[in-house]
């Protein structure tokens, strides 16, 4: 019987490398496959990395697992010294595209979080071994391109980050003129912003979401996604 935090997959087991020739000491780099939804302190491990995002969290893994039935097969590796490396990965089984690994579905960017290059490469190798054992047709990584220098990207996108350290007036002043006009028009029209967890509010939001997705020719996510 497997513990609750371990995903039942074949072909991936904890392994240790030999002595690290560069450091002269033992470099224990163990690869392990886990389900972050049940893994103790997963989010604590995630937040120990400066480049983490919400998409690395256990909550996001639970959304994808509960809504679409994807199987979380996240990989961890203990690096040299302190720190753990983490690779979010889901098994997606579709009648249309077959069985494959993806990091992660419905996610803009979710690269590996790693303490050192050696443990990161070990996680990548473990993901390939896992894919072979599970019969995956492919593995898609959305981030971490520095680990795949010999593999050309199948698709490329621009990433954007917004520094919110400035005060509100300065941020507003840096917006394009058309955006500032739209905001002022909304304020004059009495548009208000409300944060709510009520079911009725969620239904209103979902109705608008469906209209927007259809306008762009995209199928809406199921209501359970939200």
C-alpha positions as CSV (number, residue, x, y, z in Angstrom):
1,X,0.0,0.0,0.0
2,X,1.3,3.4,-0.9
3,X,1.1,6.4,1.5
4,X,-1.4,9.0,0.7
5,X,1.1,11.5,-0.6
6,X,2.6,9.1,-3.2
7,X,1.1,8.6,-6.6
8,X,0.9,5.0,-7.8
9,X,3.1,5.0,-10.9
10,X,5.6,2.5,-12.2
11,X,9.1,3.1,-13.4
12,X,10.0,6.1,-11.1
13,X,11.7,5.4,-7.8
14,X,14.0,7.3,-5.5
15,X,17.6,7.1,-6.8
16,X,20.9,8.4,-5.6
17,X,23.8,9.6,-7.7
18,X,27.4,8.7,-7.0
19,X,29.9,11.1,-5.4
20,X,29.8,14.5,-7.0
21,X,33.1,14.9,-8.7
22,X,33.0,18.7,-8.5
23,X,32.4,19.0,-4.8
24,X,34.2,15.9,-3.6
25,X,31.3,15.0,-1.3
26,X,28.2,12.8,-1.6
27,X,25.5,14.5,-3.6
28,X,22.2,12.8,-2.8
29,X,19.8,13.6,-5.6
30,X,16.6,11.6,-5.0
31,X,13.7,11.7,-7.5
32,X,10.2,11.0,-6.1
33,X,6.7,11.2,-7.6
34,X,4.1,12.8,-5.4
35,X,0.6,14.2,-5.4
36,X,0.9,17.8,-4.0
37,X,-2.7,17.8,-2.9
38,X,-1.8,15.2,-0.1
39,X,1.9,16.0,0.3
40,X,2.6,17.6,3.6
41,X,4.0,21.2,3.4
42,X,4.0,21.2,-0.4
43,X,3.2,24.9,-0.5
44,X,6.0,25.6,2.0
45,X,8.5,23.9,-0.4
46,X,7.1,25.9,-3.3
47,X,7.4,29.2,-1.5
48,X,11.0,28.6,-0.6
49,X,11.8,29.4,-4.3
50,X,11.7,33.0,-5.3
51,X,10.2,32.4,-8.8
52,X,7.2,30.4,-7.7
53,X,3.7,31.2,-8.8
54,X,0.1,30.3,-7.8
55,X,0.3,27.6,-10.6
56,X,2.8,25.7,-8.5
57,X,0.5,25.4,-5.5
58,X,-1.4,22.4,-4.2
59,X,-4.7,24.4,-4.7
60,X,-4.1,24.6,-8.5
61,X,-3.3,20.9,-8.7
62,X,-6.6,20.1,-6.9
63,X,-8.5,22.3,-9.3
64,X,-7.1,20.4,-12.3
65,X,-7.5,17.0,-10.7
66,X,-11.1,17.5,-9.5
67,X,-12.4,19.3,-12.6
68,X,-10.8,17.3,-15.4
69,X,-9.7,14.1,-13.7
70,X,-6.0,14.7,-14.6
71,X,-3.5,12.6,-12.6
72,X,-0.9,14.7,-10.6
73,X,2.5,13.1,-11.0
74,X,4.6,15.9,-9.6
75,X,8.3,15.2,-9.2
76,X,10.6,16.2,-6.4
77,X,14.4,15.9,-6.0
78,X,16.6,16.7,-3.1
79,X,19.5,18.9,-4.2
80,X,23.0,19.3,-3.1
81,X,22.8,20.8,0.4
82,X,19.6,22.3,1.5
83,X,16.6,22.8,-0.8
84,X,14.2,20.7,-2.9
85,X,13.6,20.9,-6.6
86,X,10.0,20.6,-7.8
87,X,8.5,19.8,-11.2
88,X,4.7,20.1,-11.6
89,X,3.4,17.5,-14.0
90,X,0.0,16.1,-14.9
91,X,-1.0,13.0,-16.8
92,X,-3.6,14.0,-19.4
93,X,-5.5,11.2,-21.1
94,X,-7.6,12.3,-24.1
95,X,-9.4,10.3,-26.7
96,X,-8.4,12.9,-29.2
97,X,-4.7,13.4,-28.4
98,X,-3.9,10.3,-26.5
99,X,-2.0,10.0,-23.2
100,X,0.7,12.5,-22.5
101,X,2.4,14.5,-19.7
102,X,1.9,18.3,-19.4
103,X,3.3,20.9,-17.0
104,X,0.7,22.1,-16.6
105,X,-2.7,22.1,-18.4
106,X,-4.7,25.4,-18.4
107,X,-1.5,27.1,-17.2
108,X,0.3,30.0,-18.9
109,X,3.7,29.3,-17.3
110,X,4.8,26.8,-14.7
111,X,8.5,26.0,-15.0
112,X,10.5,23.7,-12.7
113,X,11.6,25.1,-9.4
114,X,15.1,23.9,-8.6
115,X,17.8,24.4,-6.1
116,X,20.7,23.4,-8.4
117,X,21.1,22.3,-12.0
118,X,22.0,18.7,-11.1
119,X,18.7,18.0,-9.3
120,X,16.8,19.8,-12.0
121,X,18.3,17.6,-14.7
122,X,17.5,14.5,-12.6
123,X,13.8,15.6,-12.4
124,X,13.8,16.0,-16.2
125,X,15.3,12.5,-16.6
126,X,12.7,11.1,-14.2
127,X,9.9,12.7,-16.2
128,X,11.2,11.0,-19.3
129,X,11.4,7.6,-17.6
130,X,7.9,8.2,-16.2
131,X,6.5,9.0,-19.6
132,X,8.0,5.8,-21.1
133,X,6.6,3.7,-18.3
134,X,3.2,5.2,-18.7
135,X,3.1,5.1,-22.5
136,X,2.9,8.9,-23.0
137,X,3.1,10.1,-26.5
138,X,4.8,13.4,-25.5
139,X,5.7,15.7,-22.5
140,X,5.0,19.4,-22.7
141,X,6.9,21.8,-20.5
142,X,5.7,25.3,-20.1
143,X,8.7,26.9,-18.7
144,X,12.3,26.0,-17.8
145,X,13.7,26.4,-21.3
146,X,17.2,26.8,-19.9
147,X,17.1,23.0,-19.1
148,X,16.4,22.1,-22.7
149,X,19.1,23.9,-24.6
150,X,19.1,21.3,-27.4
151,X,15.4,21.1,-27.8
152,X,13.7,23.9,-29.9
153,X,10.5,25.3,-28.5
154,X,7.3,24.1,-30.3
155,X,5.6,27.4,-29.4
156,X,6.9,30.7,-28.1
157,X,5.1,33.4,-26.2
158,X,5.9,36.7,-24.5
159,X,5.7,36.9,-20.7
160,X,4.7,40.1,-19.0
161,X,5.3,41.3,-15.4
162,X,4.0,44.4,-13.8
163,X,5.7,46.1,-10.9
164,X,3.0,47.0,-8.3
165,X,5.4,48.6,-5.9
166,X,4.5,52.1,-7.2
167,X,1.6,54.1,-5.8
168,X,-1.8,53.9,-7.5
169,X,-1.6,57.3,-9.2
170,X,1.8,56.5,-10.8
171,X,0.5,53.1,-12.0
172,X,-2.6,54.8,-13.5
173,X,-0.4,57.4,-15.2
174,X,1.6,54.7,-17.0
175,X,-1.4,53.1,-18.6
176,X,-2.1,53.9,-22.3
177,X,-4.4,56.9,-22.8
178,X,-7.2,54.7,-24.2
179,X,-7.2,52.5,-21.1
180,X,-7.3,55.5,-18.8
181,X,-10.3,56.9,-20.7
182,X,-12.1,53.5,-20.4
183,X,-11.5,53.5,-16.7
184,X,-12.8,57.0,-16.2
185,X,-15.8,56.3,-18.3
186,X,-16.6,53.2,-16.2
187,X,-16.3,55.3,-13.0
188,X,-18.6,58.0,-14.4
189,X,-21.1,55.3,-15.3
190,X,-21.2,53.9,-11.8
191,X,-19.4,50.7,-12.4
192,X,-18.3,49.0,-9.2
193,X,-15.9,46.2,-8.4
194,X,-17.0,43.6,-5.9
195,X,-15.2,40.5,-4.5
196,X,-17.7,37.8,-3.5
197,X,-17.7,34.1,-2.8
198,X,-21.5,33.8,-3.0
199,X,-22.9,31.2,-5.5
200,X,-25.2,33.8,-7.2
201,X,-22.2,36.0,-7.9
202,X,-20.2,33.1,-9.3
203,X,-23.1,32.2,-11.6
204,X,-23.1,35.8,-12.9
205,X,-19.4,35.7,-13.5
206,X,-19.6,32.3,-15.2
207,X,-22.3,33.6,-17.6
208,X,-20.0,36.5,-18.6
209,X,-17.0,34.1,-18.9
210,X,-18.9,31.9,-21.3
211,X,-19.9,34.8,-23.5
212,X,-16.3,36.1,-23.6
213,X,-14.9,32.6,-24.4
214,X,-17.5,32.1,-27.2
215,X,-16.7,35.6,-28.6
216,X,-13.1,34.5,-29.0
217,X,-14.0,31.1,-30.4
218,X,-13.0,29.1,-27.3
219,X,-15.0,26.5,-25.4
220,X,-15.8,27.6,-21.8
221,X,-14.4,25.7,-18.9
222,X,-17.0,23.7,-16.9
223,X,-18.6,25.5,-14.0
224,X,-16.8,23.2,-11.5
225,X,-13.5,24.7,-12.6
226,X,-14.4,27.8,-10.7
